[in-house]
Amino acid sequence: NNGLSIPRALRAGTSVAAELLMRDDIGILAVGKAADIIAMPGDPFDDITVTERVEFVMKGGIITKDFR
Protein backbone atom coordinates (compact mmCIF):
# COMPACT_ATOMS: atom_id res chain seq x y z
CA ASN A 1 0.00 0.00 0.00
CA ASN A 2 2.99 2.28 -0.29
CA GLY A 3 3.56 4.33 -3.41
CA LEU A 4 1.19 5.34 -6.19
CA SER A 5 -1.95 3.54 -7.27
CA ILE A 6 -1.92 2.24 -10.85
CA PRO A 7 -4.22 5.02 -12.14
CA ARG A 8 -2.13 7.74 -10.44
CA ALA A 9 1.10 6.23 -11.81
CA LEU A 10 -0.38 6.16 -15.32
CA ARG A 11 -1.42 9.81 -15.08
CA ALA A 12 2.01 10.75 -13.68
CA GLY A 13 3.68 9.26 -16.75
CA THR A 14 1.24 10.69 -19.28
CA SER A 15 -1.03 13.71 -18.79
CA VAL A 16 0.74 15.11 -15.71
CA ALA A 17 4.16 14.75 -17.37
CA ALA A 18 2.88 16.49 -20.52
CA GLU A 19 1.50 19.34 -18.42
CA LEU A 20 4.81 19.77 -16.55
CA LEU A 21 6.67 19.80 -19.88
CA MET A 22 4.13 22.34 -21.22
CA ARG A 23 3.34 20.02 -24.14
CA ASP A 24 -0.25 20.07 -25.38
CA ASP A 25 0.45 17.63 -28.23
CA ILE A 26 1.03 14.64 -25.92
CA GLY A 27 -0.28 13.14 -22.69
CA ILE A 28 -3.72 11.80 -23.66
CA LEU A 29 -5.21 9.71 -26.44
CA ALA A 30 -7.19 12.15 -28.58
CA VAL A 31 -7.55 13.31 -32.17
CA GLY A 32 -4.60 15.51 -33.12
CA LYS A 33 -2.30 14.23 -30.37
CA ALA A 34 0.89 12.26 -31.02
CA ALA A 35 0.03 8.57 -30.56
CA ASP A 36 2.73 6.59 -28.76
CA ILE A 37 1.06 3.51 -27.31
CA ILE A 38 1.64 -0.08 -26.33
CA ALA A 39 -1.40 -2.29 -27.05
CA MET A 40 -2.22 -5.27 -24.84
CA PRO A 41 -5.01 -7.88 -25.00
CA GLY A 42 -6.80 -6.62 -21.91
CA ASP A 43 -6.90 -4.07 -19.16
CA PRO A 44 -3.76 -3.98 -17.00
CA PHE A 45 -5.81 -2.33 -14.24
CA ASP A 46 -7.77 -5.59 -13.98
CA ASP A 47 -4.96 -8.05 -14.81
CA ILE A 48 -1.35 -6.85 -14.70
CA THR A 49 -0.18 -10.00 -16.55
CA VAL A 50 -1.55 -8.62 -19.84
CA THR A 51 1.54 -6.38 -19.88
CA GLU A 52 3.53 -9.54 -20.66
CA ARG A 53 1.60 -10.01 -23.94
CA VAL A 54 2.19 -6.86 -26.00
CA GLU A 55 0.26 -6.94 -29.28
CA PHE A 56 1.81 -3.91 -30.97
CA VAL A 57 3.79 -0.73 -30.37
CA MET A 58 2.82 2.56 -32.03
CA LYS A 59 5.15 5.57 -32.24
CA GLY A 60 3.89 8.83 -33.71
CA GLY A 61 0.75 7.11 -34.96
CA ILE A 62 2.71 4.44 -36.88
CA ILE A 63 2.90 0.79 -35.80
CA THR A 64 6.60 0.07 -35.34
CA LYS A 65 6.35 -3.43 -33.82
CA ASP A 66 3.52 -5.89 -34.50
CA PHE A 67 3.35 -9.12 -32.51
CA ARG A 68 -0.20 -10.10 -33.51
N, C-alpha and C positions, 0 to 999 in steps of 0.2 A: 504493500500500500504506500510505499514511498515513491516519489517521482511523479511524472505526469501520467494522466490517463491517456489511452490511445487517441481519443478525439483531440485532446489538447496538444499532444505531440504532433499529430498530423497538421493541425492549424499552425503550430510553431514553425514547422518546416515548409509551409506553403503560404497561406494568406498573410500571416503575421510577418514572416520573413520578407515577403514582397513589399508590405507596407513599410517596414524598417528600411528597406533599400530604396524606397520611393519609386517603385516600379509598378505601374498600373497595367502592364502588358503580361504579367505573370501572377501566379498565386491562387487562381481559381480556374475551374473548367468552365469556359464560357465562349461564346462566339467572339472572334476577334482577339482572343488571348493565345499566347504561344502554348502549344500542347506538348508537354513532356510528361508522359505517363508510363506506368508499368501496369499491364492488364493481367489480372488473375481470375481463375474460375470460381470466384466466390467473394464473400465479404470478409476481409481480414478482421473486422470488428467482431464478427461472430465466430470465426475459425482462423486463428493465426497461421495454421499449417498451409493455407492456400498461398501464402507468400513463397512457399517452396516450389510452386508449380506455375511459374510465369508463363503466360501465353504469348505476349509480345511486348516490345518496348517501342515507344514512339518518342521521337525527338523533333521538336519544331513542326509537329503535325505530320511527320513522315515516319512510317514503321521502319525501324533500323534493325530489329531482330524479331524473327517470327518463329515461334516454337510450336505453333498449332499443327 
